[in-house]
Amino acid sequence: MNKMQTKMPKGNSATKDKDKEKYIPSIKKQQQDASRREAAASKRMQDLIRQFGTILRQITQHKWAWPFMQPVDVEGLGLHDYYEVIDKPMDFFTIKNQMEAKDGTGYKHVREICVDVRLVFKNAMKYNDEKSDVHVMAKTLLAKFEEKWLQLLPKITEEETRREEEEAEAQLALQAAQEAAQAKIARDLSNELYEVDAILEELREMVVKRCRKMSTEEKRKLGDALTRLSPEDLSKALEIVAQNNPGFQATAEEVDLDMDTQSESTLWRLKSFVKEALEVQGKNSGSIGGNENQNNNKKRRKGLCDATAKTKKTTKKPT
């Protein structure tokens, strides 16, 4: 017996993997671009922080800045209620250390520093009486700081807007690249499944061609078995017939199916399908609605039964 041979899909898995990889670099490129944009944005922010440092030096060099340069000596000054009034102590020494931190715990945005500078003065104004020197000094320096902050604010707003726009564009670009890659993979998978189905169909045809010719008795039994199928399975069986018989009306209310005119491949495919369908149908015979389905299919089955009983023999016996 000759070995069965069939055509394999064009191209191998390595080629298809390379095709898929054409889209993967696009995603990687988007991620790399995002990293570069983040690095550039961080560099620009560090430049703004340096400019803010100039403002901070001007404030801390003022003659009234000395009370705020170090953490408040709560115990030394006997300020026993300080932590009851002040939730978060702050001073310029602490701010300077965090601005110069190299371990990743430093300020990431210039606005964070601004918040802490304001806190230094607001804490002093909150704890000390309005007429006290420290309160007046803090209020005066806060006003000077706000004036200088307004001069830097347009640059900060511009940078924040630019960063938001870049992040939005990057997100859209990455999403588009991901969707393109997924669509390509889906198309490749669909094509591969189609090719596999074609191969399997070809193999089935080759197997059928090597099968023996179906006897008259087997045709008769097959015809009887068709009439016992559920409406859904009967329609599928008729579709098998229609695949090799373009003129066959598989969806008609009444069908005329002559077993003697069917190809051997069609007959054996029908037999295989009917056998499996009836086995499943037998397992589900107790399900609700079985009688209704049988009634709905009665007319088509009758026409099919009459048709499968036809024969060209003079004996008129069922085939």
WOBEL-V75842 format. One record per helix or strand. SS is the DSSP state (H for helix, E for strand). FROM is the first residue (numbers start at 0). LEN is the number of residues. If there is no record, write none. Layout:
SS|FROM|LEN  SS|FROM|LEN
This chain:
H|12|48  H|65|3  H|81|4  H|91|8  H|109|18  H|132|77  H|215|11  H|230|13  H|258|3  H|263|20  H|289|7  H|297|11
